[in-house]
């Protein structure tokens, strides 16, 4: 079983299910390892190897999501999904996650609040169009129960992720935020941020960050301005993050922060700042 298009499918599935590129790669490797441990007669008896791999990968993700809850209790500060860069140069397409709305940071954050079974049922059905009869076999529930899980998840997504404005609007808002931040213009930052805006940082105990989200445009603007003043030799770059306009902060040519945004047509509503170096390994120097 060496079809690389299947490997890419599994990587796309596993990233959406785990929110971690590192975990997704481990899931894909483990799924293929289990395939190759089968005897030739066992492999030949499997009518649809691709479906078999998807089932195995989904079950591995389900187990990972279950154990992740215990790991999160020991995690220092807020946990944010691992951000995805857009490859600067074409490499092996099997190593890429397809960038669409189902990997936006806003979408992944909502997914992370779901139960493991809810998340698996929703992603398999609504994103990858698997029938509930097959999903039931993966999660160990009835097709009706899986349908209810997906419906509950769909409602959460609908209630938590408002309509996304065009990329051009997002780009303009993020660019203006960058310009105001670099010029220490608190009033401009306040004007760009929604009055009820929130910033959440993920340092994972390995990089300095706020332990709790900050709320309100004035508090965020003051904090951002103070932060920029104390960061030496800092470069802020406009870069796509999970397929949407974002910012990358570099020090000495090393990525130290990746910022993802959720916007309305007129304001920045949410900022996620990922500072945990373990989650930034896919981000190369400029």
Long-range contacts (C-beta under 8 A, 24 or more apart in sequence): 1-32, 1-35, 1-36, 1-43, 1-49, 1-53, 3-50, 4-92, 4-93, 4-94, 5-94, 6-50, 6-53, 7-32, 7-94, 8-93, 8-94, 8-95, 8-96, 8-98, 9-50, 9-54, 10-53, 10-54, 10-57, 11-94, 11-95, 11-96, 11-97, 12-97, 12-98, 13-54, 13-57, 13-58, 13-61, 13-123, 13-124, 13-128, 14-57, 14-60, 14-61, 15-84, 15-97, 15-103, 16-102, 16-103, 16-108, 16-111, 16-123, 16-127, 17-58, 17-61, 17-62, 17-65, 17-119, 17-120, 17-123, 18-61, 18-64, 18-65, 18-68, 19-81, 19-82, 19-108, 19-111, 19-112, 20-81, 20-82, 20-279, 21-82, 21-84, 21-97, 21-282, 22-82, 22-278, 22-281, 23-64, 24-97, 27-57, 27-60, 27-61, 27-64, 28-57, 30-57, 30-60, 31-56, 31-57, 31-60, 51-134, 54-130, 55-134, 55-137, 55-138, 58-120, 58-124, 58-138, 59-138, 61-120, 62-116, 62-117, 62-120, 62-138, 62-139, 65-116, 65-119, 65-120, 66-116, 69-116, 75-204, 75-205, 76-203, 76-204, 76-205, 76-211, 77-201, 77-202, 77-203, 77-204, 77-205, 77-209, 77-210, 77-211, 77-212, 78-200, 78-201, 78-202, 78-211, 78-212, 78-213, 79-112, 79-202, 79-204, 80-105, 80-109, 80-200, 80-202, 80-272, 80-273, 80-274, 80-279, 81-105, 81-108, 81-109, 81-112, 82-274, 82-279, 82-282, 83-241, 83-242, 83-246, 83-258, 83-260, 83-274, 83-279, 83-280, 83-283, 84-241, 84-242, 84-243, 84-282, 85-239, 85-240, 85-241, 85-282, 85-283, 85-284, 86-239, 86-240, 86-243, 88-284, 99-240, 99-242, 99-243, 100-243, 101-164, 101-243, 102-127, 103-242, 103-243, 104-161, 104-164, 104-242, 104-243, 104-244, 104-262, 105-241, 105-242, 105-244, 105-260, 105-261, 105-262, 105-272, 106-160, 106-161, 106-164, 106-262, 106-270, 107-157, 107-161, 108-242, 109-272, 110-156, 110-157, 110-160, 110-161, 111-153, 111-157, 113-156, 114-153, 114-156, 115-149, 117-141, 117-149, 118-149, 118-150, 118-152, 118-153, 119-153, 121-146, 121-147, 121-149, 121-150, 121-153, 122-149, 122-150, 122-153, 122-154, 122-157, 125-150, 126-150, 126-153, 126-154, 161-262, 162-264, 164-244, 164-262, 164-263, 165-263, 165-264, 165-265, 167-244, 167-245, 169-263, 169-265, 170-244, 170-245, 170-261, 170-263, 171-238, 171-245, 173-245, 173-261, 173-263, 173-267, 173-268, 174-238, 174-245, 174-246, 174-247, 174-261, 174-263, 174-268, 175-238, 175-245, 177-247, 177-261, 177-268, 178-236, 178-238, 178-247, 181-224, 181-225, 181-228, 181-236, 182-228, 182-236, 184-225, 184-228, 184-229, 186-221, 186-222, 186-225, 189-217, 189-220, 189-221, 189-224, 189-225, 190-217, 190-218, 190-221, 192-267, 192-268, 193-217, 193-220, 193-221, 193-267, 193-268, 194-264, 194-267, 194-268, 194-269, 196-269, 197-267, 197-268, 197-269, 197-270, 197-271, 198-269, 198-270, 198-271, 199-223, 199-224, 199-270, 199-271, 199-272, 199-273, 200-270, 200-271, 200-272, 200-273, 201-272, 201-273, 201-274, 201-275, 202-272, 202-273, 202-274, 202-275, 202-276, 202-279, 203-275, 203-276, 204-275, 204-276, 204-278, 204-279, 206-276, 206-277, 206-278, 207-256, 207-275, 207-276, 207-277, 208-275, 209-273, 209-275, 220-271, 235-286, 237-286, 248-283, 250-285, 250-286, 253-285, 253-286, 254-285, 255-280, 255-283, 255-284, 255-285, 256-280, 258-283
